[in-house]
Amino acid sequence: MQNQAKTRQHIHLRNGRVIDPQNGIDRTTDLFISAGRIAAIDTAPPGFIATQRIDASGKIVCPGLVDLSTRLGRLESELKAAVAGGVTAVACPPDTNPPLDEPGLVERLARHSEALGLARVFPIGALTQQLAGEKLAELASLKSAGCIAFSQAQRPLFNTQILLRAMQYAATFDFAVHLQPQDHYLAHEGVAHDGEVASRLGLAGIPVCAETVAIATALQLAKETGVRLHLARLSSAAGVALVREAKHSGVKVSCDIAIHHLHLSENDIGYFDSQARFAPPLRAVSDRDALRAAVAEGLAAICSDHTPINEDGKQLPFSEALPGATGLELLLPLTLKWAEESGLSLLTALARVTCDPAAILGIEAGSLTLGRPADICLFDPRQAWRITPEALCSQGKNTPLLGHQLIGRVTLTLVGGEIVFGEGCAP
């Protein structure tokens, strides 16, 4: 009965500023949802009778955000954090416990996430068994179980012959391979950018060449095999320059940059602030500025790199603290902040967190195209709010931005035409 009730929902969103980057729409108008899908924009379709009307005056109505890397931890709390941040689709990396290297694990994740009825979850399967880098996982079986791509997450793959074979196999079946580029030996025991701040604090450094050597290897193998390669969480000017050159030469490569790396640099480590420990590390101001430019030009998408960590994991000396930060609920306002500081339009900014990541993942999301699932975010672009533990739904309260004020707050999120966050949403 509940599913039947859902299919009968006819929602009229009135007077919102509708922004759909994929279709070049940016105007104040109405949007109509029928049977969980986008039915019309501007004018109601024939025979449409609204069962619910929502006044979106003063709000932005845009596609639900698509996140390229969300570590889920406690599934329900993190998916609640996703929809609270306007994120309606998340890609889950394979470094879960246990790793996503068996079809049964992938199917169980899909069942549990679907039962919650919150954000959609798209699993990324393990490239190698147990992410050990020694034997290929059963990629075809994992694909059949629902994996949309394959990755080692942050686990090293030392044997380049295995990586070559993985790419050859993936290319044969048009599977995408996602790699987070970092040479294990060059980065060994490093915890911060190999620069002035690390030297002053006596922290072991990770040089930029740890990233660029890994990128160069991955790009050469991608060129050799023709695989669809995605390079995740780039952190350096030299890294994005290599990707730009490879794209111009015809390599099928895409990349993303974590939202925190667009705002923070090595200087934000301050005096051993473990909240500012990331993997890859925050780098020089010049690197941060190059990353911002790469996203502005459309070379890279933005992701949250959401990594919820409990208090014990962060209340440690910098070198021992777990890397990462909560990001789902900060993704939208930090993207808006970057866009304003960079002088970019909302149409351009929202593309980097909607249609661009959706295209990388190859999923039906990130746009308001007629007939598409009605995965929608409404937000107030002028509402100010302060980042506090109480303001975050995620179990992870770990962020170096605690106490900061941001502008832009999600007021309503719909997935498949159902309100999953905001007014009318059950607690």
Buried (B, 14 or more C-beta within 10 A) or exposed (E): EEEEEBEEBBBBBBBBBBBBBBBEBBEEBBBBBBEBBBBBBEEBEEEBEBEEEBEBEBBBBBBBBBBBBBBBBEBBBBBBBBBBBBBBBBBBBBBBEEBBBBBEBBBEBBEBBEEBBBBBBBBBBBBBBBBBBEEBBBBEBBBEBBBBBBBBBBBBBEEEEBBBBBBBBBBEEEBBBBBBBBBEEBBEEBBBBBBEBBEEBEBEBBBBBBBBBBBBBBBBBBBEBBBBBBBBBBBBBBBBBBBBEBBEEEBBBBBBBBBBBBBBBBBBBEEBEBBBBBBBBBBBEEBBEBBBBBBBEEBBBBBBBBBBBEEEBBEEEBBEBBBBBBBBBBBBBBBBBBBBEBEBEBBBBBBBBBBBBBBBBEBBBBBBBEEBBBBBBBBBBEBEBEBEEEBBBBBBBBBBBBEBEBBBBBBBBBBBBBBBBBEEEEE
